Amino acid sequence: MKNLSLILNIVLLLAVAYLFVDKFSGPKKPKPAVVENPVTGEEEPKPLSIVYVNIDTLHEKSTAYQAIKKQIEKQYAATEASLKAKQSAFEKEYKEYAAKAQAGTITPNEAQKYEESLGKKQDAIANQGEKASRDLKEQTDKFDEEFVGDIKHFADSLQVANGYDYVLIHGGIVSPMLTANESYDITQLLVDLLNAKK
């Protein structure tokens, strides 16, 4: 369970970093719009329209995210149970072999065959664990790529529709924002769009 939490935290960190870099590393900087100061008559830059999305709330309220999280947790638990059962069987078989070897009831030839068999079983258990870990990571990465793509797509749509200059990420493991005014939080809009997606 700790490994799943670590994997999910790493995935979330990568998603936040991707969104942050993608949003702020564009090749061109738009010139700020200007407005005329009513007192001096001079032109002044228009204030930026900046909103943010709370990534923790987004994950908590996203039905797709919660569904994949439950699915991965279930797969992880099943894999862990299977590996524990195989490891227990291996340990039992090893103890039986060790007892026979210590008692001298098996020949050196039989001992060698036991050791080869036990070695293969141990390798198979290790390979199963590595494969399960790779499969879960691939599944998580694939979902994360799609989920981040959806977030970016809907954030871009909201940006265009509402004239936002920036849509930032708040929350998560490492947030580029230390504090945020809740009146600029558009998380629920994004949650509604993500949950309505078929």
C-alpha positions in Angstrom: 0.0 0.0 0.0 2.9 2.3 0.7 4.3 1.6 -2.7 1.0 2.5 -4.3 0.8 5.7 -2.4 4.4 6.5 -3.5 3.6 5.7 -7.1 0.5 7.8 -7.0 2.4 10.7 -5.4 5.1 10.5 -8.0 2.5 10.5 -10.8 0.8 13.5 -9.3 4.1 15.3 -9.0 4.9 14.6 -12.6 1.4 15.8 -13.6 1.8 19.0 -11.7 5.3 19.6 -13.1 4.1 18.8 -16.7 1.2 21.3 -16.4 3.5 23.9 -14.8 6.2 23.6 -17.4 3.7 23.3 -20.3 1.9 26.4 -19.2 4.9 28.7 -18.5 7.5 27.7 -21.0 5.8 28.9 -24.2 8.0 30.3 -26.9 6.4 33.7 -27.0 5.3 36.1 -24.4 2.1 38.0 -25.1 2.2 41.7 -24.5 0.0 42.8 -21.7 -3.2 44.6 -22.7 -3.2 48.3 -21.8 -5.9 50.4 -20.3 -6.0 54.2 -20.0 -5.7 55.6 -16.5 -8.8 57.8 -16.0 -6.8 60.2 -13.7 -3.6 60.7 -15.7 -4.9 59.7 -19.1 -1.8 57.5 -19.6 -1.9 53.9 -20.7 -1.2 51.3 -18.0 -0.9 47.5 -18.3 -4.2 45.7 -17.8 -4.2 43.5 -14.6 -3.6 39.8 -15.3 -6.6 37.5 -15.0 -5.2 34.5 -13.0 -7.1 31.6 -11.6 -6.1 28.3 -10.1 -7.1 24.7 -9.8 -6.6 22.8 -6.5 -5.1 19.5 -7.7 -5.9 17.7 -4.4 -9.6 18.6 -4.6 -9.6 17.7 -8.3 -8.3 14.2 -7.6 -10.7 13.8 -4.7 -13.8 14.8 -6.7 -12.9 13.3 -10.1 -14.8 10.1 -10.6 -12.3 8.9 -13.2 -9.4 9.4 -10.9 -11.1 7.8 -7.9 -12.1 4.8 -10.1 -8.6 4.2 -11.4 -7.2 4.6 -7.9 -9.5 2.0 -6.5 -8.7 -0.3 -9.5 -5.0 0.0 -9.0 -5.3 -0.5 -5.2 -7.3 -3.7 -5.8 -4.8 -5.0 -8.3 -1.9 -4.1 -6.0 -3.6 -6.0 -3.1 -4.3 -9.0 -5.3 -0.7 -9.1 -6.5 0.7 -8.6 -3.0 -1.5 -11.5 -1.7 -0.4 -13.8 -4.5 3.3 -12.9 -4.0 3.0 -13.5 -0.2 1.4 -16.9 -0.8 4.1 -18.0 -3.2 6.8 -16.6 -0.9 5.3 -18.6 2.0 5.2 -21.8 0.0 8.8 -21.2 -1.1 9.9 -20.7 2.5 8.2 -23.9 3.6 9.8 -25.8 0.8 13.2 -24.4 1.6 12.8 -25.3 5.3 11.9 -28.9 4.3 15.0 -29.0 2.1 17.3 -27.5 4.8 16.0 -30.0 7.3 16.6 -33.0 5.0 20.1 -31.6 4.1 21.0 -31.1 7.8 19.7 -34.6 8.7 21.7 -36.1 5.8 18.7 -37.9 4.3 19.3 -36.7 0.8 22.2 -37.3 -1.6 24.4 -34.5 -3.0 22.8 -35.1 -6.4 19.3 -34.7 -4.9 20.5 -31.6 -2.9 21.7 -30.0 -6.2 18.3 -30.7 -7.8 16.5 -29.2 -4.8 18.7 -26.1 -5.0 18.1 -25.6 -8.7 14.4 -26.0 -8.3 14.3 -23.6 -5.4 16.4 -21.1 -7.3 14.0 -21.2 -10.2 11.0 -20.7 -8.0 12.7 -17.8 -6.2 13.5 -16.2 -9.6 9.9 -16.7 -10.8 8.5 -15.0 -7.7 10.9 -12.1 -8.2 10.0 -11.8 -11.9 6.3 -11.9 -11.1 6.8 -9.0 -8.6 8.8 -7.0 -11.1 6.3 -7.6 -13.9 3.3 -6.7 -11.7 5.1 -3.5 -10.7 5.9 -2.6 -14.4 2.3 -3.4 -15.4 0.8 -1.2 -12.7 3.3 1.6 -13.5 2.4 1.4 -17.3 -1.3 1.4 -16.4 -0.9 4.4 -14.1 1.3 6.3 -16.6 -1.3 5.7 -19.4 -4.2 6.9 -17.3 -2.1 9.9 -16.0 -1.3 10.9 -19.6 -5.0 10.9 -20.5 -6.0 12.6 -17.3 -3.5 15.4 -17.6 -4.5 15.8 -21.3 -8.1 16.2 -20.2 -7.2 18.7 -17.5 -5.2 20.7 -20.0 -7.9 20.6 -22.6 -10.6 21.8 -20.2 -8.3 24.4 -18.6 -7.5 25.7 -22.1 -11.3 25.9 -22.9 -12.0 27.7 -19.7 -9.1 30.1 -20.3 -10.4 31.0 -23.8 -14.0 31.2 -22.7 -13.3 33.4 -19.7 -10.3 35.4 -20.8 -7.9 34.0 -18.2 -4.3 34.9 -18.7 -3.1 32.0 -16.5 -4.6 28.9 -15.0 -2.2 27.7 -12.2 -2.0 24.5 -10.1 -2.3 24.7 -6.3 -1.8 21.8 -3.9 -0.2 18.5 -4.5 3.3 17.5 -3.3 5.1 20.5 -4.6 2.9 23.4 -5.5 4.3 26.4 -7.4 1.8 28.5 -5.3 2.3 28.8 -1.6 -1.1 30.5 -0.9 -4.2 31.2 -2.9 -7.3 33.3 -2.7 -10.3 31.0 -2.8 -12.3 33.4 -4.9 -10.0 32.5 -7.9 -10.5 28.8 -7.5 -12.0 27.2 -10.6 -11.5 23.6 -9.5 -15.2 22.8 -9.3 -15.7 24.0 -12.9 -13.0 21.7 -14.0 -14.3 18.8 -11.9 -17.7 19.2 -13.5 -16.2 19.1 -17.0 -14.1 16.1 -16.2 -16.9 14.1 -14.6 -19.3 15.0 -17.5 -16.8 13.6 -20.0 -17.9 10.2 -21.4 
